[in-house]
Amino acid sequence: MDIELARTFLQVVRTGSLLAAADKLHVTQTAVTARIKSLEAQLNSRLFDRNKAGARLTADGQRFLGYASQLVQTWEAACRDLPLPAGLGSMLTFGAEISLGNPLVLLWATRLRQQMPDHAVRAEVGDGTELQRKLQSGTLDAALVYQPEYAAGMHVEQLMEEKLIQIRSTQRAGSYVYVDWGPEFRRQHDSALPGYARSSLYFNLGPLALQYILQYGGSGYFRTRVVQSYLDSGVLERVEDASEFSYPVFLVHAESPGRQALDDAVRILHDIVREESDWSQRWDFPQS
């Protein structure tokens, strides 16, 4: 199938009409109409209900939406990754949820380049659901997520388990900072601490929240590895009798017997988790 057909389909979905899609794609409405008709003929399905108000997905169109996204993503990944840089024999691609970017993704990418110099490395951070969709489409080799999806052909293992503990600044008084560690944390947190479910200050990225508390005071929940050195130095302290929450991290990758490079990459990741016990300083931002 022509990849432009899938791109055109997705643009019609985004804009809600063939005319608006044509404007975005810089082609005529006739061209867009012809592409959609060709796609529908190849799939033997009607993808849109079209009228003067625009274009609405049919049930078949809804089902095709995920496939179209995967087709375009896979093609764009191939265009991005090929050809490999001169002298490199293969590529390792992995992703992680945003709050694992620093230091885990940084450490893993660094070790891979050091210990597997004949491999190119592509690392990205993003939403866990989207990362696992890319895994299933083959555009990622592995992903680090908090809530794994168990599917045929996918290997899931718990990489590590940390606690989220409530800390506060010993230097400056301040209010409670809601740090969003994902849907499972929100569910447990809001049930255990309903009085903190609505906070005047909210962050969905741990490093930003930690930097705020270090500079301006306050309290909030953080991973033990991230705050340990601040606890040891007395800059932060644990809030006594506060609830704690489990925070497991999972590694998900396609089952690929005999793929030595991926096995080696996973081994390197396990080494990092075992050796690196204190990640606090790695989360610091430069002071202004």
Helices and strands as residue ranges (DSSP letters): H 3-15, H 18-25, H 29-43, E 48-51, E 54-57, H 59-81, E 90-97, G 98-100, I 101-105, H 106-115, E 119-126, H 128-137, E 142-145, E 154-169, E 178-179, H 183-192, G 194-196, E 202-203, H 206-216, E 219-223, H 224-233, E 236-238, E 245-254, H 260-275, G 281-283
